[in-house]
Amino acid sequence: MVRLIRADVMKTYLTVWFNTNGEKTSEVTSRLMSMGFRPVKGKHDYAYDWQKNASVDEAISLADQVHSTLRGCNVTFKLETA
């Protein structure tokens, strides 16, 4: 299945730093995919494709959801929305 993504759609990129005492990468990936993130190759680990130009408040809300989803996984993350 080919999924076309418009170039003008906003994206939120997520970089995750894992800890050997934390959750397995596959579990973290499963949790993030349930939120709509997808694994990507390159500078970032995951991407979230907005279906619109999201507001700053919506981006902050997504960041809060990531925080809640990854709580207890013993990972550190960075989000970048463009």
Secondary structure as GFF3:
##gff-version 3
##sequence-region A 1 82
A	DSSP	beta_strand	11	17	.	.	.	ID=ss1
A	DSSP	alpha_helix	25	33	.	.	.	ID=ss2
A	DSSP	beta_strand	38	39	.	.	.	ID=ss3
A	DSSP	beta_strand	46	49	.	.	.	ID=ss4
A	DSSP	alpha_helix	56	70	.	.	.	ID=ss5
A	DSSP	beta_strand	76	81	.	.	.	ID=ss6
###
